[in-house]
Amino acid sequence: MSVSQRTRRGARAVRGGPERVVSAVDRLEGWSGADRLIGALRAAVRAAPLGPARDVLHGRWIGHPAHPLMVQVPVGTWLSAAVLDLLPGQPRGQRELIGLGVATAVPAAVAGWTDWAELHREQRRVGLVHAVSNLAAVSLFAGSFVARGRGRQGVGKALSTAGLSAVAVGGALGGHLAYRQASGANHAEHVPHVVTPGWHVLGNVDDFPPERAVRRRMDDVPVMVVREDGDAVHVLADRCSHMAGPLSEGELADGCVRCPWHGSTFRLTDGWNVQGPATSPQPAFDARIADGHVEARLRENA
């Protein structure tokens, strides 16, 4: 076989493997068949009377989504039980580990659904299948817990193996959500790295009516400018750190701006996220009025 023939065969193998998986998930992003169900589920999740607990579930208190952290416990306990199942001899606590995993999967799922309701449409489609896979895993492990309690160790092991398979599918889709679709990522993290140092002229003072948000650009970065009745000026990166919503189209109130897409609220003075679902603050700039112009620059601690 020639080198060119081996190269073509290798290329076909690559296209037949990883590309098929990626293409299948890409098609899932575009599948609208469950959109009505997704809409109903989203409305129910957003209407749940969670109060301040909603921000806790989003992970605002730790600066990033809490769901990926919370799922480590059930996955870890289930994997530990699987390893113990492979060892000879009597059971060594597998049932207790599986039960702990099932119990801790519940709050992790609640956090996941809370985040899911604030995603884009394509992300919600993938997220629904991710949730269904994980629900199947929890059900299988719950069945394993019951079977082991009744002395049916063989059935319990079989259900655990099936549960791990469901966990693997759910985990792969979760990775797609996080890394391919950037759900939960800070969509404003790049701002301090692409704006050049020094003062940037954003326009004449008269271009910025008091108490109104105006969109401008610093280099290639859109920013939101708010001038108060006096000489105070506030400048934030315009694209929301949660899902890149346009803050300049949001509502101004009580010294804050509320994103028009998902309701994240940021303080104008320093960009602090006072309310989620955003878990990261908004990049804020030093601003001043000089020679009749509004100017802004990167903050030293940006």
KALIN-V11517 format. One record per run of one state. SS is the DSSP state (h for helix, s for strand, l for the rest). FROM is the first residue (numbers start at 1). TO is the last residue. Records with the same first field share a line. If there is no record, write none. Layout:
SS->FROM-TO ; FROM-TO
//
This chain:
l->1-2 ; 17-17 ; 31-34 ; 48-52 ; 59-66 ; 87-93 ; 117-120 ; 150-152 ; 181-190 ; 195-199 ; 208-209 ; 211-212 ; 219-220 ; 228-232 ; 238-238 ; 240-245 ; 250-250 ; 254-255 ; 259-264 ; 268-272 ; 276-283 ; 291-292 ; 299-302
h->3-16 ; 18-30 ; 35-47 ; 53-58 ; 67-86 ; 94-116 ; 121-149 ; 153-180 ; 191-194 ; 205-207 ; 247-249
s->200-204 ; 210-210 ; 213-218 ; 221-227 ; 233-237 ; 239-239 ; 246-246 ; 251-253 ; 256-258 ; 265-267 ; 273-275 ; 284-290 ; 293-298
//
